[in-house]
Amino acid sequence: MKKRHVRALAVFGIALVALTGARGSGGGGCGSHSGSGSSSGGSHHDNDDNNGTSGGSVSGGSSGADKAIRDITIATCAYDATTKNLTARITVKNDGVLDYDYDVTLKFKGTSAVPATATTNDIAVAAGASKSVDLSTAYPGTGDGSEYTKCEVTRASRS
């Protein structure tokens, strides 16, 4: 092979690696994390301490609706024995230049638990600001709530 062919192949190989392999083993350059929660290109937060809170996750992608999901992190996810509700604390961070109102649906899950859903609407977040809110729903079981081990934002929108 001539030197220019070898050089052309080398340049092509470097360009190919730069375009496809530079993202790392996480599979995406947009906040990929490893952990027990699920994430597809967005951000998520898992809280696995032993204080009655459990993991949470947020999935995201690249469409307009998914941008709202990526603005949300889950701080806590637990059963409140006093109110007999499943509760979660989320933080909505608006890095944009416009003010938005967010609508969020969160699902409480567990290995043997019947999924339970909490929804909140019209969380007003100014441009460049963040806001924390609590979501809750009635506990559908008869036990101590320990079967619920995860929270996941299943739907979010902003307007």
N, C-alpha and C positions, 0 to 999 in steps of 0.2 A: 504494500500500500504506500502511496505517496504521502509525504509529510503533511501536505495540505488536507488530505482526507482524514488523517489521524487527528489533526488539529480541529477540523470541523466536527468530527465525532466527539472530541473532548469538550468542545464548547457546547454542543447540543446536550451532552450528558450533564454538564454543570447546570445549564439552564433548566433542564428537566427536573433535576434534584431541587434547585432553588424554587421552582414553581410548585412542586408537589410534595416534597419531603421536608420542607422547612417548618411545617406546622408542629412537628413533634409527635410523640406517640399518643397524645390526647385526642387526636383526630380532628381538631378544629382550633382555629386561632382565636376564637371568640369566647374566652372564659371557660374552657373545658376544665372540669374538675373530676377527681375520682372520689368516690365515697359510696355510702349506702343508698343515697337518693338517686333519682334519675335526672339526667340533664341531656339535652340534645342541642348543644351550641349556646345555651343561655347560662345564666348564673343560678346558683342554688345555694341553700344553706342547710346543713344538717346539724342538729344540736342533740348530741347523744350523751349528755351528762345524766346523772342519777337523781336529779331533782324533780322528777315527775314530768319533765318535758321530754319530748322525743323528736325524731328527725322530721325534716321537712324538705321538700324539693320544689323547684320551679323548672318547668321545661320551656324552652324557647327556640326560636328559629330566626328566619329572616323576613317574614311577612309583616305587614303593618300591625296586625293584632298581636303577633309575637313580640313586637317591641314593647308593648305594655307589660307583658309577662316578664320580660327581662328587667323591668324597673322594680320588681318586687322581690324582697327577701323575707323568709320566714324566720322569726326570732325564737318563738316558742310554740309548742304544740302539746297540749295536755288535757287531762280530764280534771275538772274542778268539782271536787266532792261537795263543796258548800252549795253550789248552784245546780249541781247534777247536769252540767253542760260540758261539751267538748269545746275547748277554747284554743285560739291561736292568736299570736301577735305578729303582724306583718309590718314591714316598712316599705313604703313606696318612695322611690327616689327619682325625681324628675330632673334629668341632666339636660333637658331641652331648653330652647329659648322661648317657648310658649307655655302658658299655664294650661293644665289638663285636669279633667275630672276622670277618675278611674272607677271602673266597675270590676269587682273581683269575685270569683267563685273558687272556693277552697274545699278540697275533699279530705276527710279524715279516714285513714285506712289502717288495716292491721291484718295479721295472718288469718285470724278466725273472726274478724269483725265484719259486720255489715257496713259498707261504706256510708258515711254521713256527710252531708254537704252544708256549708255555710256560705252565705252571699252577702256582700255589702256593695252599695252603690254610691256614686257621687262623692268619692274621696277627692276633695279639691287640693291639688298640690301645685304650688307656684313654680315657675321656671327656676331651675337651679336649687330647688329646696327638696326636703323630704318630710314625710309624715308617717307616724306610726299609728296603727289602729288595731283594735281587737275585733276578732270575728268569733262567733259562738253559735252553737246549735245544740238542741236538746240531745242528751245521751240516749240512744235507742236501746241500750241493753239493760240488764238487771244486775250486773256485777259491779266491779270497782273501776272500770274503764281501762284496765291495763292491757286489754286486747288491742287498743288503738296505739299504734307505734309510729305512724307517719302522718304527715300533712303534705298535701300537694296542691299547688295552684293549678287548677284545670282550665280556667278561662279568665282572661283579663282583657279589658279594652279601655281605651282612653279617648276622650273627645274634648 
